[in-house]
Amino acid sequence: MQSFRRRLQGLSFIAVFTGFAAILLFAQTQTQTNQNQGNARPEQPAAYEVLAKGVVGTPPFRVQFESAPLTLEFRNLVMGRGESETIPVPTNILMELRQGGVATIINQQSVERRQGDFWVVEKGSSLSLKNSGEAAVVRAIYILEANK
């Protein structure tokens, strides 16, 4: 009978210790969760920049080449239905139509583009876009070459 009581006391101690450890762990988890919720901010949408009336662009993502004096700036141009004003072309731009269908007007020459099409716009060209659909997204890769 004595050994049974000792085993029962030992098991009781283990149960109490395990319960106490579980309560501490739960309290610590709740504290961390509450702190994280207090510091949490709603995710901010991308800040778009108006490039020309009718077209907005995402902030540029820059890639600097280490082996050449070359930087690429990636951004998405987004437009709804309509025609944009002239979009600035400060450097050569490689463009890809990612969504929708647009007509590009480059130096007064109009070309219909479909999703997946690539084209190049040379520095200083006159560029505008015409969209007859709901929304269009164009990936623009600005090619910035250092002066030689």
Rosetta silent file (secondary structure, phi, psi, omega in degrees, C-alpha in Angstrom):
SEQUENCE: MQSFRRRLQGLSFIAVFTGFAAILLFAQTQTQTNQNQGNARPEQPAAYEVLAKGVVGTPPFRVQFESAPLTLEFRNLVMGRGESETIPVPTNILMELRQGGVATIINQQSVERRQGDFWVVEKGSSLSLKNSGEAAVVRAIYILEANK
SCORE:     score description
SCORE:     0.000 S_00000001
   1 L     0.000  -39.817  179.448    0.000    0.000    0.000 S_00000001
   2 H   -61.209  -43.523 -178.030    2.877    2.357    0.833 S_00000001
   3 H   -66.754  -34.350  176.622    4.482    1.835   -2.571 S_00000001
   4 H   -62.890  -43.967  179.146    1.134    2.514   -4.277 S_00000001
   5 H   -64.020  -39.310  179.183    0.805    5.833   -2.397 S_00000001
   6 H   -65.396  -42.353  177.525    4.345    6.824   -3.339 S_00000001
   7 H   -63.132  -41.777  179.177    3.678    6.053   -6.974 S_00000001
   8 H   -63.127  -42.480  177.929    0.419    8.026   -6.785 S_00000001
   9 H   -64.990  -41.011  177.793    2.239   10.978   -5.184 S_00000001
  10 H   -62.825  -43.602  177.636    4.965   10.755   -7.852 S_00000001
  11 H   -66.589  -38.068  177.628    2.376   10.683  -10.619 S_00000001
  12 H   -62.579  -43.507  179.142    0.491   13.569   -8.980 S_00000001
  13 H   -61.522  -44.799  179.505    3.704   15.599   -8.842 S_00000001
  14 H   -62.732  -42.396  179.642    4.412   14.876  -12.532 S_00000001
  15 H   -63.737  -44.376  179.353    0.827   15.801  -13.472 S_00000001
  16 H   -64.867  -44.659  179.653    0.979   19.054  -11.504 S_00000001
  17 H   -61.193  -45.864  179.372    4.415   19.917  -12.948 S_00000001
  18 H   -62.482  -42.891  177.661    3.265   19.139  -16.512 S_00000001
  19 H   -62.595  -43.416  178.823    0.098   21.214  -16.008 S_00000001
  20 H   -62.485  -43.667  178.803    2.111   24.130  -14.602 S_00000001
  21 H   -63.547  -40.468  178.867    4.558   23.965  -17.538 S_00000001
  22 H   -64.312  -41.046  178.949    1.644   23.877  -20.008 S_00000001
  23 H   -63.466  -44.382  178.507    0.051   26.938  -18.361 S_00000001
  24 H   -62.149  -43.701  179.318    3.356   28.858  -18.523 S_00000001
  25 H   -62.990  -42.625  178.441    3.865   27.899  -22.157 S_00000001
  26 H   -62.620  -44.472 -179.492    0.299   28.937  -23.034 S_00000001
  27 H   -63.074  -40.763  179.298    0.703   32.274  -21.219 S_00000001
  28 H   -65.217  -42.030  178.836    4.002   32.955  -23.022 S_00000001
  29 H   -63.037  -42.972  179.324    2.446   32.128  -26.402 S_00000001
  30 H   -64.021  -40.465  179.221   -0.522   34.418  -25.701 S_00000001
  31 H   -62.794  -45.190  179.279    1.806   37.268  -24.668 S_00000001
  32 H   -64.150  -40.517  179.521    3.836   36.910  -27.872 S_00000001
  33 H   -63.277  -44.320  179.658    0.665   36.744  -29.962 S_00000001
  34 H   -64.637  -39.951  177.874   -0.725   39.885  -28.324 S_00000001
  35 H   -64.400  -42.704  179.662    2.566   41.736  -28.826 S_00000001
  36 H   -64.569  -37.271  178.662    2.676   40.722  -32.481 S_00000001
  37 H   -68.733  -34.071  178.563   -0.909   41.862  -32.980 S_00000001
  38 H   -67.695  -34.184 -179.724   -0.103   45.196  -31.357 S_00000001
  39 H   -88.453  -12.261 -175.822    2.829   45.713  -33.732 S_00000001
  40 L   -69.104  139.375  175.142    1.013   44.350  -36.755 S_00000001
  41 L  -121.586  144.388  176.212    0.107   46.794  -39.456 S_00000001
  42 L   -61.584  143.032 -178.545   -2.235   46.096  -42.287 S_00000001
  43 L   -61.706  131.042 -178.255   -0.276   45.342  -45.418 S_00000001
  44 L   -82.253  133.253  175.170    0.221   48.501  -47.422 S_00000001
  45 L   -68.509  156.614  178.883   -0.757   48.394  -51.084 S_00000001
  46 L   -59.615  137.495  178.675    1.946   49.222  -53.587 S_00000001
  47 L   -82.799  111.897 -179.395    2.323   52.968  -54.047 S_00000001
  48 L   -88.431  148.556  178.957    1.598   53.664  -57.701 S_00000001
  49 E  -115.634  133.319  176.826    3.049   56.652  -59.519 S_00000001
  50 E   -75.332  117.454  179.515    1.191   58.418  -62.309 S_00000001
  51 E   -88.437  -35.959  176.882    3.505   58.250  -65.332 S_00000001
  52 E  -162.050  158.492 -179.977    1.114   59.996  -67.707 S_00000001
  53 L   -56.105  121.933 -179.973   -2.600   60.633  -67.666 S_00000001
  54 L   101.692   -9.278 -178.040   -4.178   57.201  -67.993 S_00000001
  55 E  -137.677  131.396  173.356   -1.154   55.114  -66.879 S_00000001
  56 E  -118.240  156.891  179.633    0.266   54.356  -63.450 S_00000001
  57 E  -130.745  147.258  174.353    3.450   52.485  -62.601 S_00000001
  58 L   -72.484  162.566  175.028    4.639   50.472  -59.642 S_00000001
  59 L   -60.387  144.726 -177.888    7.788   51.625  -57.847 S_00000001
  60 L   -69.985  142.737  171.699   10.888   50.523  -59.771 S_00000001
  61 E  -106.394  116.255 -172.802   12.771   47.407  -58.728 S_00000001
  62 E   -97.980  139.320  174.145   16.452   48.019  -59.531 S_00000001
  63 E  -127.504  118.459  179.195   19.062   45.441  -60.502 S_00000001
  64 E  -100.249  124.870  176.692   22.673   46.614  -60.774 S_00000001
  65 L   -76.928  137.430  176.342   25.034   44.433  -62.806 S_00000001
  66 L   -85.607  -27.662 -175.011   28.425   43.878  -61.174 S_00000001
  67 L   -91.780   -4.862 -178.813   30.133   42.820  -64.395 S_00000001
  68 L  -151.038  153.497  177.834   28.951   45.748  -66.535 S_00000001
  69 L   -77.825   67.389 -173.295   27.987   49.410  -66.076 S_00000001
  70 E  -139.271  135.462  175.068   24.321   48.513  -66.494 S_00000001
  71 E  -126.817  137.953  174.465   21.233   48.885  -64.312 S_00000001
  72 E  -112.267  136.203  174.210   17.789   47.495  -65.045 S_00000001
  73 E  -116.310  119.386  179.572   14.636   48.981  -63.540 S_00000001
  74 E  -100.312  133.573  172.276   11.587   46.741  -63.571 S_00000001
  75 E  -153.381  155.977  176.412    8.117   48.164  -63.139 S_00000001
  76 E  -102.193  132.408  175.109    4.565   47.326  -64.103 S_00000001
  77 E  -102.231  130.635 -176.094    2.506   49.870  -65.991 S_00000001
  78 E  -124.944  136.427  177.338   -1.228   49.554  -65.383 S_00000001
  79 E  -147.163  152.626  174.443   -4.067   51.212  -67.257 S_00000001
  80 E   -94.014 -162.831  179.717   -7.801   50.913  -67.615 S_00000001
  81 E   -65.982  139.243  177.047   -9.903   51.429  -70.697 S_00000001
  82 E   129.710 -166.651 -179.540   -8.936   54.453  -72.795 S_00000001
  83 E  -122.600  136.956  179.886   -5.891   56.133  -74.265 S_00000001
  84 L   -85.832  162.057  168.192   -2.938   57.475  -72.310 S_00000001
  85 L   -76.392 -179.839 -179.270   -1.113   60.697  -72.837 S_00000001
  86 L   -65.164  128.388 -179.953    2.514   60.481  -73.970 S_00000001
  87 E   -92.788  131.815  179.643    4.578   58.371  -71.553 S_00000001
  88 L   -61.435  140.112  178.723    8.133   59.595  -70.889 S_00000001
  89 L  -126.609   81.448 -175.647   10.869   57.421  -72.417 S_00000001
  90 L   -77.293  -12.257 -178.166   14.103   58.511  -70.689 S_00000001
  91 L  -155.958  173.927  175.174   16.025   55.404  -71.791 S_00000001
  92 E   -63.912  139.561 -177.834   15.587   52.284  -73.928 S_00000001
  93 E  -130.277  128.035  170.712   12.709   50.178  -72.593 S_00000001
  94 E   -94.119  127.239 -175.789   11.964   46.515  -73.175 S_00000001
  95 E  -121.883  148.440  176.859    8.211   45.978  -72.770 S_00000001
  96 E  -137.952  130.290  176.123    6.022   42.904  -72.379 S_00000001
  97 E   -80.962  112.555 -176.037    2.236   42.827  -72.356 S_00000001
  98 E   -91.432  -31.426 -178.447    1.397   40.793  -69.260 S_00000001
  99 E  -150.894  140.419  176.265   -2.386   41.179  -69.237 S_00000001
 100 L    88.059 -161.632  177.807   -5.029   42.432  -71.619 S_00000001
 101 L  -143.230  132.957 -178.761   -4.603   43.783  -75.104 S_00000001
 102 E  -135.986  162.910  167.742   -3.323   47.213  -76.090 S_00000001
 103 E  -109.572  129.713  174.804   -2.310   49.222  -79.089 S_00000001
 104 E   -96.635  136.751  174.789    1.044   50.933  -78.753 S_00000001
 105 E  -114.584  102.665 -178.476    1.536   54.218  -80.545 S_00000001
 106 E  -114.331  117.356 -177.305    5.300   54.711  -80.949 S_00000001
 107 L    50.661   49.812  178.621    6.333   57.730  -82.995 S_00000001
 108 L    64.630   13.816  177.648    2.818   57.927  -84.496 S_00000001
 109 E  -111.172  118.608 -177.130    2.916   54.263  -85.593 S_00000001
 110 E   -93.119  134.168  177.580    0.180   52.102  -84.049 S_00000001
 111 E  -135.544  130.466  176.529    0.709   48.362  -83.435 S_00000001
 112 E   -76.929  133.283  179.338   -1.780   45.970  -81.803 S_00000001
 113 E  -118.961  144.397  176.794   -0.213   43.932  -78.981 S_00000001
 114 L  -117.518  161.239  179.892   -1.495   40.717  -77.407 S_00000001
 115 L   -52.884  129.003 -178.827   -0.690   39.134  -74.083 S_00000001
 116 L    98.531  -12.279  179.061    2.874   37.755  -74.175 S_00000001
 117 L   -71.137  144.188  173.828    4.155   40.152  -76.868 S_00000001
 118 E  -116.650  148.882  173.219    7.552   41.844  -76.387 S_00000001
 119 E  -158.274  164.080 -179.259    8.770   45.066  -78.028 S_00000001
 120 E  -115.811  137.505  173.818   11.433   47.740  -77.577 S_00000001
 121 E  -115.576  122.038 -176.842   10.874   51.473  -77.247 S_00000001
 122 L   -80.728  150.269 -179.931   13.985   53.529  -77.973 S_00000001
 123 L   -49.906  133.095  176.858   15.122   56.428  -75.816 S_00000001
 124 L    83.907   -2.708  179.660   13.366   59.697  -76.676 S_00000001
 125 L   -71.083  158.873  173.772   10.531   58.053  -78.626 S_00000001
 126 L   -90.351  122.323 -176.608    6.959   59.212  -78.347 S_00000001
 127 E  -130.281  130.543  169.252    4.974   56.443  -76.615 S_00000001
 128 E  -143.287  160.747 -177.788    1.306   56.160  -75.716 S_00000001
 129 E  -122.776  146.447  176.205   -0.988   53.215  -75.095 S_00000001
 130 E  -127.376  126.185 -177.514   -4.583   52.579  -76.098 S_00000001
 131 E  -123.164  120.949  178.025   -6.637   49.993  -74.250 S_00000001
 132 E   -99.553   -2.512  178.863  -10.098   48.953  -75.406 S_00000001
 133 E   -95.967 -163.918 -177.872  -10.433   46.259  -72.701 S_00000001
 134 E   -76.802  -53.347 -179.051  -10.970   46.413  -68.968 S_00000001
 135 E  -147.617  149.201  177.364   -7.386   46.508  -67.686 S_00000001
 136 E  -134.793  142.625  177.056   -3.935   46.098  -69.142 S_00000001
 137 E  -127.285  125.299  179.569   -0.604   45.434  -67.443 S_00000001
 138 E  -118.393  125.966  173.465    2.679   46.056  -69.242 S_00000001
 139 E   -83.513  124.821  179.466    6.017   45.011  -67.747 S_00000001
 140 E  -115.191  125.759  177.098    8.554   47.733  -68.519 S_00000001
 141 E  -113.663  104.540  179.721   12.278   47.057  -68.131 S_00000001
 142 E   -80.116  127.270 -176.580   14.192   50.326  -68.252 S_00000001
 143 E  -103.840  106.078 -176.227   17.767   49.747  -69.463 S_00000001
 144 E  -104.355  108.485  179.101   20.070   52.290  -67.811 S_00000001
 145 E   -99.115  135.735  177.711   23.584   52.275  -69.231 S_00000001
 146 L   -70.545  151.647  177.607   26.338   54.232  -67.507 S_00000001
 147 L   -65.128  137.348 -178.391   28.151   56.884  -69.552 S_00000001
 148 L   -90.036    0.000    0.000   31.235   55.481  -71.222 S_00000001
